[in-house]
Amino acid sequence: MNSTALFARLKPLNRSNNPLYTVARHYVSRTNTKNNTSSTAPNNLLYLDQMYNNNNPQQQQQQKKDYDVYFKSLPKKQLVSLLLIGLCSLNKFTLATAIKMFPFIPYQIVKSLVSSLYCGGETMDEVLQCGKLLQNRGISNMMLSLTIENSDGVKQIDNIDEIVALTIESLHNVLKPNLLSQLQHSPDINDIAPGYIALKPSALVKNPHKVLANFNTHPDAHVLVENCNRITSEVFQLNQQLAAMYPHRKVPFFIATIDAEKFELQHNGVYALQRQLMHKFNKLEYPLPSVIGTWQLYLADSMKHIQHDIHLAKQNGYSLGLKIVRGAYIHSEPNRDSIIFKSKAATDRNYNEIMLNIINDMARNGSKSVFSHLMVASHNMDSQLKAATILNSLPSDHYARGNVTMGQLLGMADNVAFELVENNNMKNVVKYVPWGPTKETRDYLLRRLQENGDAVRSDNGWGLVKRVCSALI
Ligand SMILES: Cc1cc2nc3c(=O)[nH]c(=O)nc-3n(C[C@H](O)[C@H](O)[C@H](O)COP(=O)(O)OP(=O)(O)OC[C@H]3O[C@@H](n4cnc5c(N)ncnc54)[C@H](O)[C@@H]3O)c2cc1C
């Protein structure tokens, strides 16, 4: 069955008899009885408890042991940072206070206590070092994001040429050595995940809100396209060069990734931008794709958009590369009720159905699938284990094994990464690594802290504090 038909015929999967809904190690996440949600928060606190909500006592015991080992393996400095996060998140009041005080905390303190947990560093050398530490944990690659926060698209960014130049430099000076050092020593060349460069459209053009909201008519839209082209061309050239040196590799060496923005910018501009780039850099005659776009699956119309993109890709002879996320702007979208699914459970259903259909299509059709690459970008243990279950059922040299990767943000859901690497034989786990001046990454950190607010509604940081203390003693 071809992918268009697959998505056109898509109807809710029958959970009672579909084995993909029963993952090998089943986690029952804390359930919010009000709207029957599974985990509701994108942070590392809640996932700690996913590890303990399994009802099987033997598995519980094993998970507890695994997690103790994981905590004991962390450097002291990181444990102290986690202790601080746990203390800030003890309850709603402590978290709200921490969020209010955060802008007034001196840079040096933020840098040494919090940035090191969530950011790769300020310089490329520091980020390279971060890559090495991740490798020690079985995480072979990174998605680098030079962080200039501008999600409202209103901040004037003056140094866009510098952002483009630094982004290209980070490809050559961080991602390339990080990958090459591993390719030379890996028994299987497809076991090392690609190095990703994240491109945030709202940081790559002046007046991003106006440009993206009026992408088809705005005179500066071509500047944004050109900036993305410049970076993606470098990725493309490196892929061609390395493909000639390593002809057995089925997985791209590097991938440019267009990050998703708020709905208005996404809908009017980013979808069109990522389509143009895939049309140019993912032509079927090229051995490897060089660019992927992002789809936010909390959007009620996301399935329709993917179906449309499948149609366009087939019509125009290019492959689709996707990063799928649930979506980060639920608290700030002005028309949330009309554009986002009404419940967390509905978002989860949509996410898992789309993800399973894409992976199944790649499993069935290999390199002939319309989907050339998929990143399951999520902290949700259930989604990730479902993906791992299908991948583990495929032969080790199958196209989909290396072309489906699993991403989490640096410093978040580390236990999900640990579970995938240590207990599910996943070699394709990567971390999204923001890097850049502390002044800029500070806004990113504030967003991470605000996201903790979701968790504190149903959980608190006390569990984290207890576990860190026992690892420290
Ligand atoms: C590698 C990586 C890259 C990312 N890149 C982007 C990006 O480019 N753009 C972007 O927007 N986000 C991005 N994100 C963030 C992502 O969109 C999510 O905010 C975050 O990962 C939390 O979702 P989750 O899948 O981890 O799972 P969970 O923690 O299980 O789900 C939380 C998410 O569910 C959704 N949700 C929660 N409550 C409700 C509700 N009541 N109704 C409907 N939906 C609800 C929200 O999307 C919320 O963020 C990225 C995340 C990762 C890991």
The ligand as an SDF file (V2000), in Angstrom:
LIG
                    3D

 53 58  0  0  0  0  0  0  0  0999 V2000
   14.3080   17.1890   19.9350 C   0  0  0  0  0  0  0  0  0  0  0  0
   13.1310   18.1150   20.1340 C   0  0  0  0  0  0  0  0  0  0  0  0
   12.9080   19.1370   19.2280 C   0  0  0  0  0  0  0  0  0  0  0  0
   11.7900   19.9820   19.3880 C   0  0  0  0  0  0  0  0  0  0  0  0
   11.5480   20.9570   18.4660 N   0  0  0  0  0  0  0  0  0  0  0  0
   10.4000   21.6840   18.5510 C   0  0  0  0  0  0  0  0  0  0  0  0
   10.0290   22.6120   17.5210 C   0  0  0  0  0  0  0  0  0  0  0  0
   10.7500   22.7960   16.5390 O   0  0  0  0  0  0  0  0  0  0  0  0
    8.8720   23.3100   17.6660 N   0  0  0  0  0  0  0  0  0  0  0  0
    8.0170   23.0920   18.7160 C   0  0  0  0  0  0  0  0  0  0  0  0
    6.9420   23.6870   18.7560 O   0  0  0  0  0  0  0  0  0  0  0  0
    8.3630   22.2350   19.7160 N   0  0  0  0  0  0  0  0  0  0  0  0
    9.5110   21.5340   19.6570 C   0  0  0  0  0  0  0  0  0  0  0  0
    9.8330   20.6520   20.6590 N   0  0  0  0  0  0  0  0  0  0  0  0
    9.0330   20.6260   21.9130 C   0  0  0  0  0  0  0  0  0  0  0  0
    7.8150   19.7150   21.7810 C   0  0  0  0  0  0  0  0  0  0  0  0
    6.8900   20.3120   20.8890 O   0  0  0  0  0  0  0  0  0  0  0  0
    7.0700   19.4880   23.1070 C   0  0  0  0  0  0  0  0  0  0  0  0
    6.7620   20.6910   23.7050 O   0  0  0  0  0  0  0  0  0  0  0  0
    7.8010   18.7170   24.1380 C   0  0  0  0  0  0  0  0  0  0  0  0
    8.6580   17.7910   23.5740 O   0  0  0  0  0  0  0  0  0  0  0  0
    6.8040   17.9960   25.0290 C   0  0  0  0  0  0  0  0  0  0  0  0
    6.0660   17.0070   24.3450 O   0  0  0  0  0  0  0  0  0  0  0  0
    6.4550   15.4710   24.4060 P   0  0  0  0  0  0  0  0  0  0  0  0
    6.1970   14.8150   23.0960 O   0  0  0  0  0  0  0  0  0  0  0  0
    7.8060   15.3850   24.9190 O   0  0  0  0  0  0  0  0  0  0  0  0
    5.4360   14.7160   25.3430 O   0  0  0  0  0  0  0  0  0  0  0  0
    4.5140   14.9610   26.5770 P   0  0  0  0  0  0  0  0  0  0  0  0
    5.2950   15.5240   27.6910 O   0  0  0  0  0  0  0  0  0  0  0  0
    3.8110   13.6870   26.7750 O   0  0  0  0  0  0  0  0  0  0  0  0
    3.4390   16.0070   26.0670 O   0  0  0  0  0  0  0  0  0  0  0  0
    3.3730   17.3380   26.4220 C   0  0  0  0  0  0  0  0  0  0  0  0
    2.7870   18.0230   25.2230 C   0  0  0  0  0  0  0  0  0  0  0  0
    1.4470   17.5360   24.9640 O   0  0  0  0  0  0  0  0  0  0  0  0
    0.6480   18.5840   24.4410 C   0  0  0  0  0  0  0  0  0  0  0  0
   -0.4710   18.8250   25.3800 N   0  0  0  0  0  0  0  0  0  0  0  0
   -0.3730   18.9690   26.7400 C   0  0  0  0  0  0  0  0  0  0  0  0
   -1.5940   19.2030   27.2800 N   0  0  0  0  0  0  0  0  0  0  0  0
   -2.4690   19.2040   26.2410 C   0  0  0  0  0  0  0  0  0  0  0  0
   -3.8950   19.4010   26.1610 C   0  0  0  0  0  0  0  0  0  0  0  0
   -4.6320   19.6330   27.2570 N   0  0  0  0  0  0  0  0  0  0  0  0
   -4.4640   19.3690   24.9490 N   0  0  0  0  0  0  0  0  0  0  0  0
   -3.7480   19.1350   23.8210 C   0  0  0  0  0  0  0  0  0  0  0  0
   -2.4130   18.9180   23.8400 N   0  0  0  0  0  0  0  0  0  0  0  0
   -1.7750   18.9550   25.0300 C   0  0  0  0  0  0  0  0  0  0  0  0
    1.5690   19.8130   24.3500 C   0  0  0  0  0  0  0  0  0  0  0  0
    2.1140   19.8240   23.0470 O   0  0  0  0  0  0  0  0  0  0  0  0
    2.6400   19.5310   25.3930 C   0  0  0  0  0  0  0  0  0  0  0  0
    3.8580   20.1980   25.1020 O   0  0  0  0  0  0  0  0  0  0  0  0
   10.9260   19.8050   20.5080 C   0  0  0  0  0  0  0  0  0  0  0  0
   11.1560   18.7660   21.4010 C   0  0  0  0  0  0  0  0  0  0  0  0
   12.2340   17.9240   21.2310 C   0  0  0  0  0  0  0  0  0  0  0  0
   12.4260   16.8220   22.2140 C   0  0  0  0  0  0  0  0  0  0  0  0
  1  2  1  0
  2  3  1  0
  2 52  2  0
  3  4  2  0
  4  5  1  0
  4 50  1  0
  5  6  2  0
  6  7  1  0
  6 13  1  0
  7  8  2  0
  7  9  1  0
  9 10  1  0
 10 11  2  0
 10 12  1  0
 12 13  2  0
 13 14  1  0
 14 15  1  0
 14 50  1  0
 15 16  1  0
 16 17  1  0
 16 18  1  0
 18 19  1  0
 18 20  1  0
 20 21  1  0
 20 22  1  0
 22 23  1  0
 23 24  1  0
 24 25  2  0
 24 26  1  0
 24 27  1  0
 27 28  1  0
 28 29  2  0
 28 30  1  0
 28 31  1  0
 31 32  1  0
 32 33  1  0
 33 34  1  0
 33 48  1  0
 34 35  1  0
 35 36  1  0
 35 46  1  0
 36 37  1  0
 36 45  1  0
 37 38  2  0
 38 39  1  0
 39 40  1  0
 39 45  2  0
 40 41  1  0
 40 42  2  0
 42 43  1  0
 43 44  2  0
 44 45  1  0
 46 47  1  0
 46 48  1  0
 48 49  1  0
 50 51  2  0
 51 52  1  0
 52 53  1  0
M  END
$$$$
